[in-house]
């Protein structure tokens, strides 16, 4: 049976690249599936909603109504992949709620595959959060992300032997370029006249890694 993937991009730490990864993944999934939806749970500006307003909805888990409204959307097996940009301020509350309601088991029962993409730094807060995710959500697809901009090539030993999703470092001048709210990775790939440029190759590599991750998730389910 095919599953509907729900990607939760998260970290208990700010400024580790959650929104950038959410943008990349959402645009990649939208190229494969026009019905992709992203949910913005990030107080930082600019947020995912600023970059991808046509694909993104705001979500709120500060009250029971908001929590149930979001979860009702996430456990629908409709074939449309979903991405959650989970701001660091909402990290504890989201996963506490997910544990209390048995979100992973309910999602799996309904044909939804939850994929947790965790972006660590080398601090103790990230280590404790990783330990919690392994203990409470070990049945989900738990994928650590090596954002070289944050880890500088030194993956913390407490990550263990799990295979990482690699995101290479970008030069500062390119980071400024993609931080424009009007910039689209998918549009850039379609319209670029220089396929050998650093940004083009970097974007393609990210998309290829997303494709590889999707294939591994399919094998995990089989």
C-alpha positions as CSV (number, residue, x, y, z in Angstrom):
1,X,0.0,0.0,0.0
2,X,1.3,3.5,-0.8
3,X,1.7,5.8,2.1
4,X,1.2,9.6,2.4
5,X,4.5,11.1,3.7
6,X,4.5,13.8,6.4
7,X,7.9,15.4,6.9
8,X,8.5,17.2,10.2
9,X,11.6,19.5,10.0
10,X,12.7,20.4,13.4
11,X,15.3,21.4,15.9
12,X,15.2,22.7,19.5
13,X,17.8,25.3,18.4
14,X,17.3,28.5,16.3
15,X,19.2,29.4,13.1
16,X,20.1,25.9,12.1
17,X,18.5,26.0,8.6
18,X,15.0,24.6,9.3
19,X,13.2,27.0,7.0
20,X,15.7,26.6,4.2
21,X,15.4,22.8,4.3
22,X,11.6,23.2,4.5
23,X,11.7,25.4,1.4
24,X,13.9,23.0,-0.6
25,X,11.8,20.0,0.4
26,X,8.5,21.6,-0.3
27,X,9.5,22.8,-3.7
28,X,11.0,19.4,-4.6
29,X,7.8,17.6,-3.5
30,X,5.7,20.1,-5.4
31,X,7.6,19.3,-8.6
32,X,6.6,15.6,-8.0
33,X,3.1,16.2,-6.6
34,X,1.2,19.3,-7.3
35,X,-0.9,18.8,-4.2
36,X,1.9,19.3,-1.7
37,X,1.0,21.3,1.4
38,X,3.4,22.9,3.9
39,X,2.5,24.1,7.4
40,X,4.3,27.0,9.1
41,X,4.8,26.7,12.9
42,X,7.7,29.2,13.0
43,X,7.6,32.6,14.7
44,X,10.9,33.7,13.0
45,X,10.8,36.1,10.1
46,X,11.0,35.5,7.2
47,X,9.1,32.3,7.6
48,X,8.1,29.5,5.2
49,X,4.8,31.4,4.5
50,X,6.8,34.4,3.3
51,X,8.8,32.3,0.8
52,X,6.0,29.9,-0.4
53,X,2.7,31.5,0.2
54,X,0.9,29.5,-2.4
55,X,2.0,26.2,-0.8
56,X,2.0,27.1,2.9
57,X,-0.6,27.4,5.6
58,X,-0.1,28.7,9.1
59,X,-0.7,26.4,12.0
60,X,-1.1,27.0,15.7
61,X,-0.7,24.5,18.5
62,X,-1.1,26.9,21.4
63,X,-4.7,25.6,22.2
64,X,-6.6,22.3,21.8
65,X,-8.5,23.6,18.8
66,X,-5.4,24.5,16.9
67,X,-3.7,21.2,17.8
68,X,-6.7,19.1,16.6
69,X,-7.1,21.1,13.4
70,X,-3.4,20.5,12.5
71,X,-3.5,16.8,13.4
72,X,-6.7,16.2,11.5
73,X,-4.9,17.5,8.4
74,X,-1.8,15.4,9.0
75,X,-3.4,12.0,9.4
76,X,-5.3,12.1,6.1
77,X,-4.1,9.5,3.7
78,X,-4.7,11.5,0.5
79,X,-1.5,10.9,-1.4
80,X,-0.5,14.6,-1.0
81,X,2.9,14.9,0.9
82,X,3.1,17.4,3.7
83,X,5.9,19.4,5.2
84,X,6.0,21.0,8.7
85,X,8.4,23.8,9.4
86,X,8.5,23.4,13.2
87,X,10.0,26.4,14.9
88,X,12.3,25.8,17.8
89,X,9.8,27.6,20.1
90,X,7.2,24.9,19.3
91,X,9.5,21.9,19.5
92,X,8.7,20.7,23.0
93,X,5.0,21.4,22.8
94,X,4.6,19.7,19.4
95,X,6.3,16.4,20.4
96,X,4.7,16.4,23.8
97,X,1.3,16.6,22.1
98,X,2.3,14.0,19.5
99,X,3.3,11.6,22.2
100,X,0.1,12.2,24.3
101,X,-2.3,11.5,21.4
102,X,-0.2,8.6,19.9
103,X,0.3,10.5,16.7
104,X,2.8,8.1,15.1
105,X,0.7,5.0,15.6
106,X,-2.5,6.7,14.5
107,X,-0.8,8.0,11.4
108,X,0.6,4.6,10.5
109,X,-2.8,3.0,11.0
110,X,-4.3,5.4,8.5
111,X,-1.6,4.9,5.9
112,X,0.5,8.0,6.7
113,X,4.3,7.8,7.1
114,X,5.8,10.3,9.5
115,X,9.4,11.3,8.7
116,X,11.2,13.4,11.3
117,X,14.1,15.4,9.9
118,X,16.1,16.6,12.9
119,X,18.7,19.3,12.4
120,X,21.2,19.4,15.3
121,X,24.0,21.6,16.4
122,X,26.7,20.3,18.7
123,X,25.1,21.7,21.9
124,X,23.6,19.8,24.8
125,X,20.0,21.0,24.0
126,X,20.2,19.2,20.7
127,X,21.7,16.1,22.3
128,X,18.8,15.9,24.8
129,X,16.2,16.5,22.1
130,X,17.7,13.7,20.0
131,X,17.6,11.3,22.9
132,X,14.0,12.2,23.5
133,X,13.1,11.6,19.8
134,X,14.8,8.2,19.8
135,X,13.1,7.1,23.0
136,X,9.6,8.4,22.2
137,X,9.4,8.3,18.4
138,X,11.8,5.4,17.5
139,X,9.1,3.8,15.4
140,X,9.0,6.8,13.0
141,X,11.5,7.4,10.3
142,X,14.0,9.5,12.3
143,X,16.6,11.1,10.0
144,X,19.4,13.4,11.3
145,X,20.4,16.2,9.0
146,X,24.0,17.3,8.6
147,X,23.7,20.9,7.7
148,X,27.4,21.7,7.0
149,X,26.7,25.4,7.6
150,X,26.0,24.5,11.3
151,X,28.1,21.4,12.0
152,X,31.0,22.4,9.8
153,X,31.6,18.8,8.9
154,X,31.8,17.5,12.5
155,X,28.8,15.3,13.2
156,X,28.3,14.9,17.0
157,X,29.1,11.3,18.1
158,X,25.7,11.1,20.0
159,X,23.9,11.0,16.6
160,X,25.1,7.4,16.4
161,X,25.2,5.3,13.2
162,X,22.0,6.6,11.6
163,X,22.4,7.6,8.0
164,X,22.3,11.4,7.6
165,X,20.7,13.7,5.1
166,X,23.6,15.8,3.9
167,X,23.1,19.5,3.1
168,X,26.3,21.1,1.8
169,X,27.5,24.5,2.8
170,X,26.7,27.5,0.5
171,X,29.0,30.5,0.1
172,X,27.7,33.6,1.8
173,X,26.9,35.6,-1.3
174,X,24.7,32.7,-2.6
175,X,22.9,32.5,0.8
176,X,22.0,36.2,0.4
177,X,20.7,35.5,-3.1
178,X,18.4,32.7,-2.1
179,X,17.2,34.6,1.0
180,X,15.1,36.9,-1.2
181,X,11.5,36.2,-0.7
182,X,10.8,36.1,-4.4
183,X,13.4,33.4,-5.0
184,X,12.2,29.9,-6.0
185,X,14.6,26.9,-6.3
186,X,12.3,25.2,-8.8
187,X,12.0,28.3,-11.0
188,X,15.7,28.7,-10.8
189,X,16.3,25.2,-12.1
190,X,13.8,25.7,-14.9
191,X,15.2,29.0,-16.1
192,X,18.9,28.8,-15.4
193,X,21.1,29.1,-18.5
194,X,24.2,27.9,-16.6
195,X,23.8,24.4,-15.3
196,X,27.4,24.4,-14.1
197,X,26.9,27.2,-11.6
198,X,27.5,26.5,-8.0
199,X,23.9,27.3,-6.9
200,X,22.4,25.1,-9.7
201,X,24.6,22.1,-8.8
202,X,23.9,22.6,-5.1
203,X,20.1,22.7,-5.6
204,X,20.2,19.6,-7.9
205,X,22.2,17.7,-5.3
206,X,19.7,18.6,-2.6
207,X,16.8,17.4,-4.8
208,X,18.7,14.2,-5.6
209,X,19.2,13.5,-1.9
210,X,15.4,14.0,-1.3
211,X,14.7,11.5,-4.1
212,X,17.1,9.0,-2.5
213,X,15.5,9.6,0.9
214,X,12.1,8.9,-0.7
215,X,13.3,5.6,-2.2
216,X,14.8,4.5,1.1
217,X,11.5,5.2,2.8
218,X,9.7,3.1,0.3
219,X,12.1,0.2,1.0
220,X,11.6,0.7,4.7
221,X,7.8,0.2,4.2
222,X,8.2,-2.9,2.0
